[in-house]
Structure formats: structure tokens, C-alpha cells
Amino acid sequence: MPTPDRRPRGHNRRAQQRRQDESQGSLLHRINAATLSLRQRFGQGMSNLGQRRQDAKAGKFKLSSPLPRKNTIGLLILIPLWLLVLAWEPAPSAPKAAPSGSLEVPLAVPAQALTVGNGAAGSAPAAAKPVEEKVNGTWLQHDVQAGETLYSIWRKFELPGAELSRLIAIEGPDRPLTRLQSGRSIFILVDDTRRIQRVEIRSYGQAVYRYDRQSEGFALKE
């Protein structure tokens, strides 16, 4: 027959609770012991940070007031006065009275100005107009159509090919002769010997390009 348990009721529960408390206490003790060095380093770092902040504030204060108080007050008074002196401008002086009386100044007048304009003194000389050399001959006219070239026009009027080569050699950067535009007109002035004296490219009756005879060649006229 088993021996009855004569321990008071609840004894086993209190023993289990005591063992749990002892195990938890030993665990906290081990955690504290393991983190002791880390906590010490952390506290030392925080104290160093606070010290650095205090040093920085002290440095700022020193930089903001490098001079003694009396010198600082003197500068605060003198600087505005110095600025006022620089900005001050003297009042404008009263304008001087214009000199009275008349002054005779001899003027040198060229003799040409006295003889131009029917004897009227002081009149401007008339601008001389360029005299254009009159050339006798016959005008050959041709209205440029799309796709036509100067060579085909030369063949139509049976003109010498050497003259065509001389014209193309000095036609200019726009190349109006080798790049004929439809709608324009070609006017060619030839003398009695069928020698070309002038070539004009006209648009709506106005000469756009003009080439005049010069010795054995041609020259572009503006």
C-alpha cells in the first residue's frame, strides 16, 4: 500500500515557482554580465558626445566675440558713421551764368561751295550721277521655261560658245546662269558683228544680274 503524501497542499506549486524564479534570476544575471562591457562603452560614448557639444558651443561663443566689449561697441558706432561719410554727396553748385555778348568766329568756306547752285552761297553741291556708256546693238530676248539651260538658249540664237564659257567663268557665287529659274527672262545685247556686249537676267522687268563686255571678257555689275 503506497505511503500517502503528507506534505501540505500547494507545496509542489510553490517549489516549482521558486525554481522558475531562480532560473530567471540566473538568466538575468548572465545577461547583465555579458552586456556589461557594451553598456560601459555606450555610456562613455554618450559622455564624450556631450563634452564635444559643450566644446563646440564654447568655440562658437569665442568666434562670435573675438574682441573685447569696449572695442566691439566702438566698432558698432564707427561703422555707421563711416558709411554715412561714404554715401554723402555735396549739393550741386549753382549753374554759372552764360557769358553775355557776341563772339565773332571766322569760318573758312571753300570756293566750290560759293560757285555751286547758280551762285547761291551755302547750297549743297549736287551729287554727280554716273554716266552709263551707251551701247548700240540689238536685244535678243528669251523667257526661261522649266528645264531650259543657257546652252540651249545659246544654240537657239546661234551665239559663239567661247562667249558662253567666259560668262560662266564670272557668273558669281549664286550661279544664276547655270541655274536658270523659270519665269525669268534673258536679254542679250549684240552689236552689228554679232558680238555680245551685255547679258541681263530680268525678273518682272527689273535687271537682277547684269554682265557687261570688258575687252575680251565680261564683268558682273551690281
C-alpha positions in Angstrom: 0.0 0.0 0.0 1.6 3.4 -1.1 2.6 5.9 1.5 0.3 8.9 1.5 1.8 12.3 0.7 1.6 14.2 3.9 3.1 17.5 2.6 0.8 20.4 2.8 -1.4 21.3 -0.2 0.3 23.7 -2.7 3.8 22.7 -1.7 4.7 21.4 -5.1 3.3 24.5 -6.8 5.5 26.8 -4.6 8.5 24.7 -5.2 8.0 25.0 -9.0 7.6 28.7 -8.7 10.7 29.0 -6.7 12.7 27.0 -9.2 11.4 29.3 -12.1 12.4 32.4 -10.2 15.8 31.1 -9.5 16.3 30.2 -13.2 15.1 33.6 -14.4 17.3 35.4 -11.9 20.3 33.4 -13.1 19.4 34.2 -16.7 19.2 38.0 -16.0 22.5 37.8 -14.1 24.2 36.2 -17.1 22.7 38.8 -19.5 23.9 41.6 -17.3 27.3 40.2 -17.0 27.5 39.6 -20.8 26.4 43.1 -21.7 28.4 45.0 -19.0 31.3 45.9 -21.3 28.9 47.0 -24.1 26.9 49.2 -21.7 30.1 50.8 -20.3 31.3 51.7 -23.8 27.9 53.1 -24.7 27.9 55.3 -21.6 31.4 56.5 -22.3 30.5 57.4 -25.9 27.5 59.4 -24.7 29.6 61.3 -22.2 32.2 62.1 -24.9 29.4 63.4 -27.2 28.1 65.7 -24.6 31.6 67.0 -23.9 32.1 67.7 -27.6 28.8 69.7 -27.8 29.8 71.8 -24.9 33.2 72.5 -26.5 31.6 73.4 -29.8 29.3 75.9 -28.1 32.2 77.4 -26.3 34.1 77.7 -29.6 31.2 79.4 -31.3 30.9 81.9 -28.5 34.6 82.7 -28.8 34.4 83.1 -32.5 31.4 85.4 -32.3 33.1 87.8 -29.9 36.9 87.9 -30.7 37.2 91.5 -29.4 36.7 93.0 -26.0 33.3 94.5 -25.3 34.6 98.1 -25.4 36.2 97.6 -28.9 33.0 95.9 -30.2 30.9 98.9 -29.0 33.3 101.3 -30.6 33.1 99.5 -34.0 29.3 99.4 -33.9 29.4 103.2 -33.5 32.1 104.0 -36.0 31.0 101.7 -38.9 27.6 103.5 -39.5 29.3 106.9 -39.3 31.9 105.7 -41.9 29.1 104.5 -44.2 27.3 107.9 -43.9 30.5 109.7 -44.9 30.9 107.5 -47.9 27.3 108.0 -49.0 27.3 111.7 -48.5 27.4 113.8 -51.7 27.9 117.6 -51.8 25.0 119.7 -53.0 25.3 120.6 -56.7 26.7 124.0 -57.3 24.6 126.7 -58.9 25.0 126.9 -62.7 27.2 129.6 -63.9 25.6 132.4 -65.9 26.1 132.2 -69.6 28.6 134.9 -70.9 26.9 137.9 -72.4 27.8 139.5 -75.7 28.6 138.1 -79.1 31.7 136.3 -80.3 32.9 136.5 -83.9 34.4 133.3 -85.3 35.8 133.4 -88.8 34.7 130.5 -91.0 36.7 129.1 -93.9 34.3 128.5 -96.8 35.6 126.5 -99.8 35.4 128.3 -103.1 33.4 125.4 -104.6 30.5 125.9 -102.2 30.2 129.5 -103.4 30.0 128.6 -107.1 27.6 125.6 -107.0 23.9 126.1 -107.3 23.6 129.2 -109.6 25.8 131.3 -107.4 23.7 130.7 -104.2 26.1 130.7 -101.2 25.7 127.8 -98.7 23.8 125.4 -101.1 25.0 121.8 -101.0 26.8 120.6 -104.2 24.7 118.3 -106.4 25.7 114.6 -106.4 27.3 113.6 -109.7 25.4 110.8 -111.4 27.3 108.1 -113.0 27.2 108.3 -116.8 26.4 104.9 -118.3 28.1 104.1 -121.6 25.6 103.8 -124.4 26.0 100.6 -126.4 24.4 100.3 -129.8 23.1 96.9 -130.9 20.1 94.5 -131.0 18.5 93.0 -127.9 17.7 89.2 -128.0 15.0 88.2 -125.6 14.1 84.8 -124.3 11.7 83.8 -121.5 13.1 80.9 -119.5 11.0 77.8 -119.3 11.3 74.9 -116.8 14.2 72.7 -117.7 15.9 75.1 -120.1 19.6 75.8 -119.9 21.8 78.7 -121.0 23.4 76.4 -123.6 20.1 75.7 -125.3 19.4 79.5 -125.5 22.9 80.0 -127.0 22.1 77.4 -129.6 18.8 79.0 -130.3 20.4 82.4 -131.2 23.5 80.7 -132.7 25.9 82.6 -130.5 29.6 81.6 -130.1 30.4 79.1 -127.4 33.6 80.9 -126.3 31.4 83.8 -125.1 29.3 81.3 -123.1 32.4 80.0 -121.4 33.6 83.5 -120.4 30.2 84.3 -118.9 30.0 81.1 -116.8 33.6 81.7 -115.5 32.5 85.0 -113.8 28.8 84.4 -113.1 29.2 84.7 -109.3 28.6 82.6 -106.2 24.8 82.4 -106.8 25.4 80.8 -110.2 22.4 82.5 -111.9 23.5 81.4 -115.4 24.0 77.7 -114.8 20.9 77.6 -112.6 18.3 79.4 -114.6 15.0 79.9 -112.9 11.7 79.6 -114.8 9.7 82.8 -115.1 12.8 85.0 -115.6 13.9 86.5 -118.9 17.3 86.5 -120.6 18.3 89.7 -122.6 21.4 89.6 -124.8 22.7 92.7 -126.4 24.7 92.0 -129.6 26.3 94.5 -131.9 26.3 94.5 -135.7 29.1 91.9 -135.8 27.1 89.5 -133.5 29.5 90.1 -130.7 27.9 90.1 -127.3 28.0 93.4 -125.4 25.7 92.8 -122.4 23.7 90.0 -120.8 20.9 90.7 -118.4 18.7 88.4 -116.3 15.5 90.1 -115.6 12.6 89.4 -113.2 9.3 91.3 -113.7 11.1 93.8 -115.9 13.9 94.6 -113.5 17.5 93.5 -114.1 18.6 91.1 -111.4 22.0 90.2 -112.8 24.0 92.1 -115.4 27.2 91.2 -117.3 29.0 93.8 -119.4 31.7 93.4 -122.0 35.2 94.2 -120.8 37.9 93.7 -123.5 37.8 90.0 -124.3 35.7 89.0 -121.3 32.8 90.1 -119.1 32.4 91.7 -115.7 29.5 91.3 -113.3 27.8 94.7 -112.5 26.0 95.4 -109.3 
